[in-house]
């Protein structure tokens, strides 16, 4: 359904989202370590695109991200 960015590369989300976790296919990455940064939205992965796919508004996606998930906001 969606993708995330790890090590600058888009990788697909696989399986179901479970609580605060999701699974991604990292088989295309040369190496992967626990604690790698995962980007869920960016100019390459617009929130609006995912929202359209699942028929919700972008605000609903943002408000449904658990407060336990670390956030880093970058303003340019």
C-alpha positions in Angstrom: 0.0 0.0 0.0 2.7 2.5 0.9 6.4 3.1 1.1 8.9 4.6 3.5 12.4 5.9 3.0 15.4 4.2 4.6 19.0 5.2 3.7 17.6 7.5 1.0 15.8 4.7 -0.8 12.1 4.0 -1.0 11.1 0.6 0.3 7.6 -0.9 0.4 5.5 -1.5 3.4 4.5 -5.1 3.6 1.9 -6.8 5.8 -0.3 -4.9 8.2 0.4 -2.0 10.5 0.3 -3.5 14.1 0.0 -1.0 16.9 3.0 1.3 16.5 4.9 -1.0 14.2 5.0 -1.8 10.5 7.1 -4.1 8.4 9.0 -3.1 5.3 10.9 -5.0 2.7 14.6 -4.0 3.1 15.9 -6.8 0.8 17.1 -4.1 -1.7 19.3 -2.4 0.9 23.0 -3.5 1.1 23.0 -3.3 4.9 20.4 -2.5 7.5 20.8 -2.1 11.3 18.4 -1.7 14.1 17.7 1.9 14.8 17.9 3.1 11.2 16.0 6.3 10.5 12.7 5.7 8.7 11.1 8.6 6.9 7.3 8.3 6.5 6.6 11.5 4.7 8.7 13.9 2.7 8.6 15.8 -0.6 9.4 12.3 -2.2 6.5 10.7 -0.2 3.8 13.3 0.0 1.2 12.7 2.7 -1.5 13.7 0.3 -0.7 10.7 -2.0 -1.2 8.1 0.8 -4.3 9.9 2.0 -5.8 9.7 -1.5 -5.0 6.0 -1.7 -6.9 5.2 1.6 -9.6 7.8 1.1 -8.9 10.0 4.1 -7.6 13.6 4.5 -3.9 14.1 5.3 -4.7 15.6 8.7 -6.4 12.3 9.7 -3.2 10.4 8.9 -1.1 12.8 11.0 -3.4 12.7 14.0 -3.5 8.9 14.0 0.3 8.6 14.5 0.8 7.5 18.1 2.4 10.0 20.4 4.9 7.2 21.2 6.4 7.6 17.7 9.4 10.0 17.7 9.0 13.0 15.4 11.5 15.3 13.9 10.0 18.3 12.1 12.2 20.1 9.5 11.3 23.6 8.4 12.9 25.0 5.3 
